[in-house]
Amino acid sequence: MEAVSDELEFVRPQRHAVMITHRKGGGLQTSVVTAVAGRDGQVWVWSRGSTAKIGNLRRDPRATLCVVDDDWHTWTHVDVTIEIVPQPQALPLLEDYYRLRHGREHPNWDDYRRQMLAEARVLFRATPTRVFHPPRD
């Protein structure tokens, strides 16, 4: 995992990503997401509890993240296996997600927690299985 973790250094300063999951009928579903470099070489993504990607990932935990820079010019392809962390177990991880994403504490954690519960937010812990960096100019 160390080599994959090293390759994920591109993800750390980035936030923009496109997640690709597998639909029941075999097609692909894409979602624009905010990804952060989590712990232990994982990439973390959050989602509302009612999205199509959650149903897709419950059937098939494989996904792909295309993580891009702010200009959408430089990117990294990351194949992952997703673990869905539901409420209430997700709540402390969503707090960590906020800290990683924003680099600071939330101004009102009680409001944040209420919002996460009301939206049934889950956390995806994405474990990379393959990382591909395209040639850089």
C-alpha atoms as an extended CHARMM CRD file, in Angstrom:
* protein
*
       137  EXT
         1         1  MET       CA              0.0000000000        0.0000000000        0.0000000000  PROA      1               0.0000000000
         2         2  GLU       CA              2.9690000000        2.3310000000        0.5530000000  PROA      2               0.0000000000
         3         3  ALA       CA              3.6140000000        2.7130000000       -3.2000000000  PROA      3               0.0000000000
         4         4  VAL       CA             -0.0590000000        3.4840000000       -3.8600000000  PROA      4               0.0000000000
         5         5  SER       CA             -0.0790000000        5.9720000000       -0.9630000000  PROA      5               0.0000000000
         6         6  ASP       CA              2.9310000000        7.7440000000       -2.4620000000  PROA      6               0.0000000000
         7         7  GLU       CA              1.2000000000        7.9330000000       -5.8250000000  PROA      7               0.0000000000
         8         8  LEU       CA             -1.8260000000        9.5490000000       -4.1780000000  PROA      8               0.0000000000
         9         9  GLU       CA              0.1370000000       12.6670000000       -3.2340000000  PROA      9               0.0000000000
        10        10  PHE       CA             -1.5390000000       14.3460000000       -6.2320000000  PROA      10              0.0000000000
        11        11  VAL       CA             -4.9130000000       13.9160000000       -4.4880000000  PROA      11              0.0000000000
        12        12  ARG       CA             -3.8670000000       15.7170000000       -1.2970000000  PROA      12              0.0000000000
        13        13  PRO       CA             -4.0400000000       19.3210000000       -2.6160000000  PROA      13              0.0000000000
        14        14  GLN       CA             -6.8790000000       18.5990000000       -5.0590000000  PROA      14              0.0000000000
        15        15  ARG       CA            -10.5940000000       18.4260000000       -4.3130000000  PROA      15              0.0000000000
        16        16  HSD       CA            -12.3170000000       17.9950000000       -7.6720000000  PROA      16              0.0000000000
        17        17  ALA       CA            -13.0880000000       14.5210000000       -8.9280000000  PROA      17              0.0000000000
        18        18  VAL       CA            -15.4560000000       12.5640000000      -11.1140000000  PROA      18              0.0000000000
        19        19  MET       CA            -16.6240000000        9.2460000000       -9.6550000000  PROA      19              0.0000000000
        20        20  ILE       CA            -17.6690000000        6.4510000000      -11.9910000000  PROA      20              0.0000000000
        21        21  THR       CA            -19.8010000000        3.6080000000      -10.6190000000  PROA      21              0.0000000000
        22        22  HSD       CA            -21.4530000000        0.6000000000      -12.2540000000  PROA      22              0.0000000000
        23        23  ARG       CA            -25.2280000000        0.6240000000      -12.8340000000  PROA      23              0.0000000000
        24        24  LYS       CA            -27.3360000000       -2.5020000000      -12.3320000000  PROA      24              0.0000000000
        25        25  GLY       CA            -27.8030000000       -2.9330000000      -16.0960000000  PROA      25              0.0000000000
        26        26  GLY       CA            -24.0590000000       -2.7500000000      -16.7590000000  PROA      26              0.0000000000
        27        27  GLY       CA            -23.8310000000        0.8980000000      -17.7640000000  PROA      27              0.0000000000
        28        28  LEU       CA            -21.7440000000        3.5280000000      -16.0550000000  PROA      28              0.0000000000
        29        29  GLN       CA            -22.9330000000        6.3950000000      -13.8630000000  PROA      29              0.0000000000
        30        30  THR       CA            -20.8230000000        9.4890000000      -13.2690000000  PROA      30              0.0000000000
        31        31  SER       CA            -20.9530000000       11.9920000000      -10.4360000000  PROA      31              0.0000000000
        32        32  VAL       CA            -18.9240000000       15.1050000000       -9.7410000000  PROA      32              0.0000000000
        33        33  VAL       CA            -17.6450000000       14.7370000000       -6.1620000000  PROA      33              0.0000000000
        34        34  THR       CA            -15.3020000000       16.3580000000       -3.6810000000  PROA      34              0.0000000000
        35        35  ALA       CA            -12.5320000000       13.9440000000       -2.7500000000  PROA      35              0.0000000000
        36        36  VAL       CA             -9.9840000000       14.3280000000        0.0250000000  PROA      36              0.0000000000
        37        37  ALA       CA             -6.9290000000       12.3050000000        0.9100000000  PROA      37              0.0000000000
        38        38  GLY       CA             -8.0460000000       10.4420000000        4.0110000000  PROA      38              0.0000000000
        39        39  ARG       CA             -6.1290000000        8.1890000000        6.3390000000  PROA      39              0.0000000000
        40        40  ASP       CA             -4.0640000000        5.1190000000        5.5530000000  PROA      40              0.0000000000
        41        41  GLY       CA             -3.8470000000        5.8350000000        1.8340000000  PROA      41              0.0000000000
        42        42  GLN       CA             -7.6090000000        6.0750000000        1.3480000000  PROA      42              0.0000000000
        43        43  VAL       CA             -9.5490000000        8.7110000000       -0.5420000000  PROA      43              0.0000000000
        44        44  TRP       CA            -12.6790000000        9.9710000000        1.2020000000  PROA      44              0.0000000000
        45        45  VAL       CA            -15.8460000000       11.1630000000       -0.5210000000  PROA      45              0.0000000000
        46        46  TRP       CA            -19.1550000000       12.0990000000        1.0680000000  PROA      46              0.0000000000
        47        47  SER       CA            -22.6410000000       11.6960000000       -0.3450000000  PROA      47              0.0000000000
        48        48  ARG       CA            -26.2740000000       12.2090000000        0.5640000000  PROA      48              0.0000000000
        49        49  GLY       CA            -28.0060000000        8.9700000000        1.4620000000  PROA      49              0.0000000000
        50        50  SER       CA            -30.4220000000        9.0000000000       -1.4700000000  PROA      50              0.0000000000
        51        51  THR       CA            -28.0660000000        9.1510000000       -4.4560000000  PROA      51              0.0000000000
        52        52  ALA       CA            -27.7990000000        6.6570000000       -7.3000000000  PROA      52              0.0000000000
        53        53  LYS       CA            -24.1240000000        6.0880000000       -6.6050000000  PROA      53              0.0000000000
        54        54  ILE       CA            -24.9280000000        4.5880000000       -3.1890000000  PROA      54              0.0000000000
        55        55  GLY       CA            -27.2410000000        1.9980000000       -4.7320000000  PROA      55              0.0000000000
        56        56  ASN       CA            -24.6540000000        1.2520000000       -7.3890000000  PROA      56              0.0000000000
        57        57  LEU       CA            -21.8750000000        0.8500000000       -4.8150000000  PROA      57              0.0000000000
        58        58  ARG       CA            -23.9590000000       -1.4110000000       -2.5980000000  PROA      58              0.0000000000
        59        59  ARG       CA            -24.3040000000       -3.7900000000       -5.5670000000  PROA      59              0.0000000000
        60        60  ASP       CA            -20.7070000000       -3.4020000000       -6.7590000000  PROA      60              0.0000000000
        61        61  PRO       CA            -18.1160000000       -1.6280000000       -4.5690000000  PROA      61              0.0000000000
        62        62  ARG       CA            -15.7530000000       -0.9850000000       -7.4760000000  PROA      62              0.0000000000
        63        63  ALA       CA            -15.4520000000        2.5990000000       -8.6830000000  PROA      63              0.0000000000
        64        64  THR       CA            -13.0770000000        4.9130000000      -10.4810000000  PROA      64              0.0000000000
        65        65  LEU       CA            -12.0980000000        8.4230000000       -9.4620000000  PROA      65              0.0000000000
        66        66  CYS       CA            -10.6760000000       10.8900000000      -11.9390000000  PROA      66              0.0000000000
        67        67  VAL       CA             -9.0760000000       13.4990000000       -9.6700000000  PROA      67              0.0000000000
        68        68  VAL       CA             -8.3450000000       16.7940000000      -11.4170000000  PROA      68              0.0000000000
        69        69  ASP       CA             -6.5740000000       20.0260000000      -10.5830000000  PROA      69              0.0000000000
        70        70  ASP       CA             -8.4120000000       23.3570000000      -10.3560000000  PROA      70              0.0000000000
        71        71  ASP       CA             -7.8840000000       24.0370000000      -14.0790000000  PROA      71              0.0000000000
        72        72  TRP       CA             -9.0690000000       20.5630000000      -15.1230000000  PROA      72              0.0000000000
        73        73  HSD       CA             -5.7780000000       20.1390000000      -16.9910000000  PROA      73              0.0000000000
        74        74  THR       CA             -3.7700000000       17.7080000000      -14.8510000000  PROA      74              0.0000000000
        75        75  TRP       CA             -5.4420000000       14.5670000000      -13.5810000000  PROA      75              0.0000000000
        76        76  THR       CA             -4.9200000000       11.1730000000      -11.9740000000  PROA      76              0.0000000000
        77        77  HSD       CA             -6.9820000000        8.0240000000      -12.4970000000  PROA      77              0.0000000000
        78        78  VAL       CA             -7.6440000000        6.0150000000       -9.3230000000  PROA      78              0.0000000000
        79        79  ASP       CA             -9.4440000000        2.6460000000       -9.3450000000  PROA      79              0.0000000000
        80        80  VAL       CA            -10.8870000000        2.0060000000       -5.8940000000  PROA      80              0.0000000000
        81        81  THR       CA            -12.9330000000       -0.3510000000       -3.7910000000  PROA      81              0.0000000000
        82        82  ILE       CA            -15.5130000000        1.5380000000       -1.7250000000  PROA      82              0.0000000000
        83        83  GLU       CA            -16.6150000000        0.9330000000        1.8280000000  PROA      83              0.0000000000
        84        84  ILE       CA            -19.8430000000        2.8340000000        2.5930000000  PROA      84              0.0000000000
        85        85  VAL       CA            -19.9280000000        4.0920000000        6.1750000000  PROA      85              0.0000000000
        86        86  PRO       CA            -23.5720000000        4.8640000000        7.1060000000  PROA      86              0.0000000000
        87        87  GLN       CA            -25.0120000000        6.9670000000        9.9110000000  PROA      87              0.0000000000
        88        88  PRO       CA            -24.4480000000        7.0890000000       12.8250000000  PROA      88              0.0000000000
        89        89  GLN       CA            -20.9620000000        5.5770000000       12.3660000000  PROA      89              0.0000000000
        90        90  ALA       CA            -20.1790000000        8.1270000000        9.6510000000  PROA      90              0.0000000000
        91        91  LEU       CA            -20.6780000000       11.1820000000       11.8530000000  PROA      91              0.0000000000
        92        92  PRO       CA            -17.1800000000       11.3860000000       13.4270000000  PROA      92              0.0000000000
        93        93  LEU       CA            -15.6130000000       10.5340000000       10.0610000000  PROA      93              0.0000000000
        94        94  LEU       CA            -17.6300000000       13.3080000000        8.3840000000  PROA      94              0.0000000000
        95        95  GLU       CA            -16.2000000000       15.6960000000       10.9700000000  PROA      95              0.0000000000
        96        96  ASP       CA            -12.6990000000       14.5490000000        9.9800000000  PROA      96              0.0000000000
        97        97  TYR       CA            -13.6940000000       14.8660000000        6.3170000000  PROA      97              0.0000000000
        98        98  TYR       CA            -14.6470000000       18.5070000000        6.9670000000  PROA      98              0.0000000000
        99        99  ARG       CA            -11.2930000000       19.1820000000        8.6420000000  PROA      99              0.0000000000
       100       100  LEU       CA             -9.3700000000       17.5540000000        5.7800000000  PROA      100             0.0000000000
       101       101  ARG       CA            -11.4170000000       19.3450000000        3.1440000000  PROA      101             0.0000000000
       102       102  HSD       CA            -11.3370000000       22.8190000000        4.6890000000  PROA      102             0.0000000000
       103       103  GLY       CA             -8.1930000000       22.6860000000        6.8140000000  PROA      103             0.0000000000
       104       104  ARG       CA             -9.9910000000       24.0620000000        9.8540000000  PROA      104             0.0000000000
       105       105  GLU       CA            -12.6550000000       23.3900000000       12.4370000000  PROA      105             0.0000000000
       106       106  HSD       CA            -16.3200000000       23.9940000000       11.6190000000  PROA      106             0.0000000000
       107       107  PRO       CA            -17.6960000000       27.1740000000       13.2600000000  PROA      107             0.0000000000
       108       108  ASN       CA            -20.6860000000       25.2660000000       14.6930000000  PROA      108             0.0000000000
       109       109  TRP       CA            -20.2560000000       21.5020000000       15.0440000000  PROA      109             0.0000000000
       110       110  ASP       CA            -23.7750000000       21.0140000000       16.4260000000  PROA      110             0.0000000000
       111       111  ASP       CA            -25.2900000000       22.5650000000       13.2770000000  PROA      111             0.0000000000
       112       112  TYR       CA            -22.9570000000       20.5230000000       11.0800000000  PROA      112             0.0000000000
       113       113  ARG       CA            -23.9300000000       17.2630000000       12.8120000000  PROA      113             0.0000000000
       114       114  ARG       CA            -27.6440000000       18.0680000000       12.5190000000  PROA      114             0.0000000000
       115       115  GLN       CA            -27.2290000000       18.7710000000        8.8060000000  PROA      115             0.0000000000
       116       116  MET       CA            -25.2710000000       15.5410000000        8.2150000000  PROA      116             0.0000000000
       117       117  LEU       CA            -27.9730000000       13.5140000000        9.9700000000  PROA      117             0.0000000000
       118       118  ALA       CA            -30.8450000000       15.3320000000        8.2250000000  PROA      118             0.0000000000
       119       119  GLU       CA            -29.2510000000       14.6400000000        4.8180000000  PROA      119             0.0000000000
       120       120  ALA       CA            -28.3830000000       11.0500000000        5.8200000000  PROA      120             0.0000000000
       121       121  ARG       CA            -24.8180000000       11.7540000000        4.6850000000  PROA      121             0.0000000000
       122       122  VAL       CA            -22.5300000000        8.7790000000        4.3400000000  PROA      122             0.0000000000
       123       123  LEU       CA            -18.7850000000        8.5910000000        3.9220000000  PROA      123             0.0000000000
       124       124  PHE       CA            -17.1370000000        6.5420000000        1.1950000000  PROA      124             0.0000000000
       125       125  ARG       CA            -13.7510000000        5.1850000000        2.2180000000  PROA      125             0.0000000000
       126       126  ALA       CA            -12.1230000000        4.4430000000       -1.1180000000  PROA      126             0.0000000000
       127       127  THR       CA             -9.1670000000        2.0860000000       -1.0320000000  PROA      127             0.0000000000
       128       128  PRO       CA             -7.0440000000        2.4600000000       -4.1830000000  PROA      128             0.0000000000
       129       129  THR       CA             -6.3290000000       -0.6810000000       -6.1660000000  PROA      129             0.0000000000
       130       130  ARG       CA             -4.6280000000        1.0610000000       -9.1020000000  PROA      130             0.0000000000
       131       131  VAL       CA             -3.3590000000        4.5910000000       -9.6750000000  PROA      131             0.0000000000
       132       132  PHE       CA             -2.5080000000        5.8860000000      -13.1360000000  PROA      132             0.0000000000
       133       133  HSD       CA             -0.8460000000        9.2140000000      -13.8840000000  PROA      133             0.0000000000
       134       134  PRO       CA             -1.0230000000       10.2810000000      -17.5370000000  PROA      134             0.0000000000
       135       135  PRO       CA              2.1450000000       11.6960000000      -19.0610000000  PROA      135             0.0000000000
       136       136  ARG       CA              2.6410000000       15.2880000000      -17.9320000000  PROA      136             0.0000000000
       137       137  ASP       CA              3.6540000000       17.9480000000      -20.4410000000  PROA      137             0.0000000000
